């Protein structure tokens, strides 16, 4: 019971607290997609499917076909549900656009009438049985948080001449942007606001760069989330405003072919200015582009995941462990057209 109370405080009461700061949009920090969380949230420099709209929007320019992704997650021992949907369309001129929708819901939150505490204090209530709580809720309500995003990304390919004694190095540059709308609905109040992200990514051939041909591709990424701060205004009497402050996110990834076992391995690292500097590590091993095994560290929490491809469909599963709040399970499907 105590764990449920703690989780409800984290998911519901914090968004209504009177301080503003980076945690005003705390539900967004849960991340989008299944594959990224299986890799410990180290996805900024991988960012090659629809969930990249959250992690690094410039990465959707890597998508070659029309793609739809759906995720459903059971959080904190099924106390909350978390859903994500994205749809990306490649356009001419190495350009891709995408939309996404994310929702966190907590149902059956107990509601107690304030008549129990009006015109009284703890001493009065302790001596008057009629004023003491019965433990029976006067009702229930649902809290929901929603995030709508529109993303745009473009790829630029260049050949960089490193000098007559060296070689020409192919480099891919990616740039992306996101427009977002956030809506938070708690009991009888609604908070809403708009913001934006801008992101970059660079990819090159590490084998050519180091003159070790067995090396794969290396990618560097940068995502600046909530540029200038995203303000969420509540419809309360005071018109209280929370602000999600600007958060930088850096990423590094190595996409390494393992031809001797007909596989490929991705090693990834993310750093972000969240919770006094967040570090995430992730790994993915894919066999014959059919079966993927993933693991990672999301902060200090272990994560794991699986992926299975059949024709144009990919089914993904991720487990995120948490000592205090319980485990979270994510399942999802990606379809390419």
C-alpha positions in Angstrom: 0.0 0.0 0.0 2.8 2.4 0.9 4.4 1.9 -2.5 1.2 2.8 -4.3 0.9 6.0 -2.2 4.5 6.9 -3.2 3.8 6.3 -6.9 0.6 8.3 -6.8 2.5 11.2 -5.3 5.1 11.0 -8.0 2.7 10.7 -10.9 -0.2 13.0 -9.8 0.7 15.4 -7.0 4.1 16.6 -8.3 2.6 18.1 -11.5 0.3 20.2 -9.3 3.0 21.4 -6.9 3.7 25.1 -6.7 7.3 25.1 -7.8 8.2 25.4 -11.5 11.2 23.7 -13.1 12.4 20.9 -15.2 10.0 18.4 -13.6 6.8 20.2 -14.6 6.7 17.8 -17.6 7.9 14.9 -15.6 5.7 12.3 -17.4 7.6 13.1 -20.6 10.8 11.9 -19.0 9.5 8.3 -19.1 10.6 8.3 -22.8 8.9 7.0 -25.9 8.9 3.7 -27.7 9.9 0.1 -26.7 13.2 -0.4 -28.3 14.9 2.7 -26.7 13.9 1.6 -23.2 15.2 -1.9 -23.8 18.5 -0.2 -24.6 18.5 1.7 -21.3 17.2 4.9 -22.9 20.5 5.4 -24.8 18.9 6.2 -28.1 19.7 9.8 -29.1 22.4 8.7 -31.5 20.5 5.6 -32.7 17.2 7.3 -33.4 16.2 5.4 -36.5 12.5 4.8 -36.0 9.4 6.8 -35.0 10.3 7.1 -31.3 13.2 9.3 -32.5 10.7 12.2 -32.5 11.2 12.2 -28.7 14.9 11.1 -28.4 16.3 13.0 -31.4 14.0 14.2 -34.1 16.8 14.6 -36.7 17.0 10.8 -36.7 13.7 10.3 -38.5 15.5 11.3 -41.7 17.0 7.8 -41.6 13.6 6.2 -42.1 13.3 5.0 -45.7 9.7 3.8 -45.8 6.4 5.0 -44.3 6.4 3.8 -40.7 3.8 3.5 -38.0 4.7 2.5 -34.4 2.4 1.7 -31.4 3.5 1.1 -27.8 1.6 0.1 -24.7 3.3 0.0 -21.3 2.3 -1.2 -17.9 4.1 1.0 -15.4 5.0 0.5 -11.7 3.3 -2.9 -11.2 0.3 -1.9 -13.4 -0.6 1.2 -11.4 -0.3 3.4 -14.5 -0.6 2.9 -18.3 1.6 4.6 -20.9 0.8 4.7 -24.6 2.7 6.0 -27.6 1.9 6.2 -31.3 4.0 7.7 -34.2 3.6 7.9 -37.9 6.5 9.0 -40.2 6.5 9.7 -43.9 9.7 10.1 -46.0 9.5 12.9 -48.6 11.6 13.9 -51.6 15.0 15.7 -51.0 16.0 13.4 -48.1 13.3 14.9 -45.9 11.0 13.2 -43.4 8.0 14.4 -41.4 6.4 12.7 -38.5 3.7 13.0 -35.8 3.5 11.3 -32.4 1.0 11.1 -29.5 2.0 10.1 -26.0 -0.4 9.5 -23.0 0.1 8.6 -19.4 -3.0 7.6 -17.4 -3.6 6.8 -13.8 -7.1 5.4 -13.0 -9.0 4.9 -9.7 -7.2 7.6 -7.7 -9.0 7.8 -4.3 -10.8 11.1 -3.6 -11.6 12.3 -0.1 -14.0 15.2 0.6 -12.3 18.1 2.3 -15.2 18.3 4.9 -13.0 15.9 6.9 -10.4 18.6 7.5 -12.4 21.9 7.4 -12.5 23.8 10.7 -10.4 21.2 12.5 -6.9 20.2 13.2 -5.1 17.0 14.0 -5.7 17.3 17.8 -9.5 17.9 17.3 -9.8 15.0 14.9 -7.9 12.6 17.1 -10.3 13.2 20.0 -13.5 13.2 17.8 -14.4 9.9 16.2 -16.9 11.5 13.8 -14.1 13.6 12.3 -11.7 10.8 11.7 -11.2 9.3 8.3 -13.0 6.1 7.6 -10.5 4.9 5.0 -13.4 4.7 2.5 -13.0 7.0 -0.5 -15.8 9.5 -1.3 -15.1 8.8 -5.0 -12.4 8.2 -7.6 -10.8 10.2 -10.4 -8.4 9.7 -13.3 -5.3 11.7 -14.1 -4.1 11.9 -17.7 -1.1 13.6 -19.4 -0.9 14.0 -23.1 1.9 15.0 -25.5 1.3 15.8 -29.2 4.4 16.3 -31.4 5.1 17.2 -35.0 8.6 16.6 -36.3 10.6 17.6 -39.4 14.0 16.3 -40.3 16.4 16.5 -43.3 19.6 14.6 -44.3 22.6 16.2 -46.0 25.4 14.0 -47.4 28.8 15.4 -48.0 32.3 14.2 -49.0 34.9 15.9 -46.8 38.4 16.2 -48.3 40.9 15.5 -45.5 43.9 16.5 -47.6 45.9 15.2 -50.5 47.9 12.8 -48.3 44.7 11.4 -46.7 41.3 10.6 -48.3 37.8 11.8 -48.8 35.5 11.0 -45.9 31.7 10.6 -46.5 29.7 12.3 -43.7 25.9 12.4 -43.2 24.5 15.4 -41.4 21.0 15.3 -40.0 18.9 18.2 -38.6 15.5 18.1 -37.1 12.9 20.1 -35.2 9.8 19.4 -33.1 6.7 21.4 -32.3 5.0 20.0 -29.2 1.7 20.6 -27.3 1.3 19.3 -23.8 -2.0 18.8 -22.0 -2.3 17.7 -18.3 -5.7 16.8 -16.8 -5.9 16.2 -13.1 -9.3 16.0 -11.3 -11.1 19.3 -12.2 -8.1 21.2 -13.6 -6.3 21.3 -16.9 -2.8 22.6 -17.7 -1.6 23.2 -21.3 1.4 24.6 -23.1 3.5 24.6 -26.3 7.2 24.2 -26.9 9.8 23.0 -29.3 13.1 21.0 -29.7 15.9 21.2 -32.1 18.3 18.3 -32.8 21.4 17.4 -34.9 23.2 14.2 -35.7 26.4 13.3 -37.6 27.3 9.9 -39.0 30.5 8.7 -40.6 32.5 5.6 -41.4 34.7 4.8 -38.4 36.6 2.1 -40.4 37.6 4.6 -43.1 38.5 7.3 -40.5 40.8 4.9 -38.5 42.0 2.9 -41.5 40.6 -0.2 -39.9 38.0 -1.5 -42.4 36.3 -3.9 -40.0 34.9 -0.9 -38.0 31.3 0.2 -38.6 29.5 3.5 -38.5 29.8 6.0 -35.7 27.2 8.6 -34.8 27.2 11.7 -32.6 24.0 13.4 -31.6 22.7 16.5 -29.9 19.1 17.3 -28.9 18.1 20.5 -27.2 14.6 19.9 -25.7 12.2 22.6 -24.7 14.1 25.5 -26.2 13.6 28.6 -24.1 11.4 26.7 -21.6 8.0 25.2 -22.2 5.3 26.9 -20.1 2.3 25.0 -18.9 -0.6 27.2 -17.8 -3.3 25.9 -15.4 -6.9 26.9 -15.5 -6.9 27.5 -11.7 -7.9 30.8 -10.2 -4.3 31.9 -9.9 -3.5 30.8 -13.5 -0.4 29.1 -12.1 2.3 28.5 -14.7 4.8 25.6 -14.6 7.9 25.8 -16.8 9.9 22.9 -18.2 13.4 24.3 -18.5 15.6 23.7 -21.5 17.4 20.3 -21.4 20.4 19.3 -23.5 20.9 15.6 -24.5 24.1 14.2 -26.0 24.5 10.8 -27.6 27.1 8.5 -29.1 26.6 5.2 -30.9 28.6 2.6 -32.7 26.8 0.5 -35.3 29.2 -2.5 -35.7 28.7 -5.3 -38.3 29.6 -8.8 -37.1 29.8 -10.5 -40.4 31.2 -13.7 -39.0 27.9 -14.5 -37.3 25.7 -12.6 -39.8 24.8 -10.0 -37.1 25.2 -6.4 -36.1 25.7 -4.8 -32.7 24.9 -1.3 -31.6 26.6 0.2 -28.5 25.1 3.5 -27.3 25.6 6.1 -24.6 23.4 9.0 -23.7 24.0 12.0 -21.4 21.4 14.5 -20.4 21.0 17.4 -18.0 18.2 15.7 -16.1 18.1 14.7 -12.4 21.6 16.3 -11.9 23.0 14.7 -15.0 21.6 11.4 -16.3 23.8 8.7 -18.0 22.3 5.9 -20.0 24.0 2.9 -21.6 22.6 0.5 -24.1 23.4 -2.5 -26.3 21.5 -4.2 -29.1 22.5 -7.4 -30.9 20.6 -8.3 -34.1 20.9 -11.7 -35.8 20.1 -11.8 -39.5 17.9 -8.7 -39.2 15.3 -11.0 -37.6 15.9 -11.3 -33.9 17.2 -8.6 -31.6 18.4 -8.9 -28.0 18.8 -5.7 -26.0 20.1 -4.6 -22.5 21.0 -1.4 -20.8 21.2 0.8 -17.8 18.6 3.5 -17.4 20.3 5.5 -14.7 21.1 2.7 -12.2 18.1 0.6 -13.3 18.7 -2.5 -15.4 16.7 -2.8 -18.7 16.3 -5.6 -21.2 14.4 -6.1 -24.4 13.6 -8.4 -27.4 12.6 -7.7 -31.0 11.3 -10.0 -33.7 10.9 -9.0 -37.3 8.5 -10.7 -39.7 8.3 -9.2 -43.1 7.5 -5.5 -42.7 6.5 -5.9 -39.0 8.6 -5.7 -35.9 7.3 -6.8 -32.5 9.2 -5.3 -29.5 9.2 -5.9 -25.7 11.1 -4.1 -23.0 11.5 -4.5 -19.2 12.6 -1.6 -17.0 13.4 -2.5 -13.4 13.0 -0.3 -10.4 13.7 -1.3 -6.8 11.2 1.0 -5.2 8.5 1.5 -7.7 8.3 -1.9 -9.3 9.0 -3.2 -12.8 7.6 -1.7 -16.0 6.7 -3.7 -19.1 6.5 -2.2 -22.6 5.2 -3.9 -25.7 4.9 -2.5 -29.2 4.8 -3.1 -32.9 6.3 -1.2 -35.8 5.0 -1.5 -39.3 6.7 -0.4 -42.5 4.8 0.3 -45.8 
